[in-house]
Amino acid sequence: MQNRPENDTQRTQTRRVLISGTVQGVGYRDGFHRAALRFGVTGWVRNLRDGRVEAVIQGTSAALDSVIAWARRGPSMARVAAVEEWPAEGEHARAHPDFMRLPTP
């Protein structure tokens, strides 16, 4: 039997995400946390002092795409201006084995 490479939609990936707009004080982190749990993603989310929200998410490509699609909408009180994402590297490549809401750094 020949080994086949893993399908990209099934391979685990880690992405760093920065969300800007009206995303603090509107339940955005709580909603992001619920979306991550719903789609089976691990990692963390936190507010940044500059008003953005930052997250590191790990899971299958399909699961990450679902969370990022949610991030572009956010909860009803949020006004998302931009969602930036890229492969996580260095200290940001470590996702928490569950999904955590971290304090503002």
MOLINBEL-V281921 format. One record per residue. RES is the residue in one letter. NEAR is the number of other ideal C-beta (glycine too) atoms within 12 Angstrom. Layout:
<<RES,NEAR> <RES,NEAR>>
//
This chain:
<<M,3> <Q,4> <N,5> <R,7> <P,8> <E,12> <N,11> <D,13> <T,15> <Q,15> <R,16> <T,25> <Q,30> <T,31> <R,34> <R,32> <V,42> <L,30> <I,41> <S,25> <G,25> <T,21> <V,37> <Q,29> <G,16> <V,22> <G,22> <Y,39> <R,33> <D,23> <G,28> <F,44> <H,31> <R,21> <A,35> <A,36> <L,24> <R,17> <F,27> <G,20> <V,40> <T,30> <G,39> <W,33> <V,43> <R,30> <N,28> <L,22> <R,12> <D,14> <G,20> <R,30> <V,42> <E,37> <A,45> <V,37> <I,47> <Q,33> <G,32> <T,24> <S,25> <A,20> <A,30> <L,38> <D,24> <S,23> <V,40> <I,32> <A,20> <W,31> <A,41> <R,25> <R,22> <G,33> <P,26> <S,12> <M,17> <A,28> <R,20> <V,30> <A,18> <A,18> <V,31> <E,20> <E,26> <W,18> <P,18> <A,26> <E,12> <G,10> <E,13> <H,24> <A,18> <R,19> <A,29> <H,22> <P,12> <D,17> <F,31> <M,23> <R,25> <L,23> <P,13> <T,16> <P,12>>
//
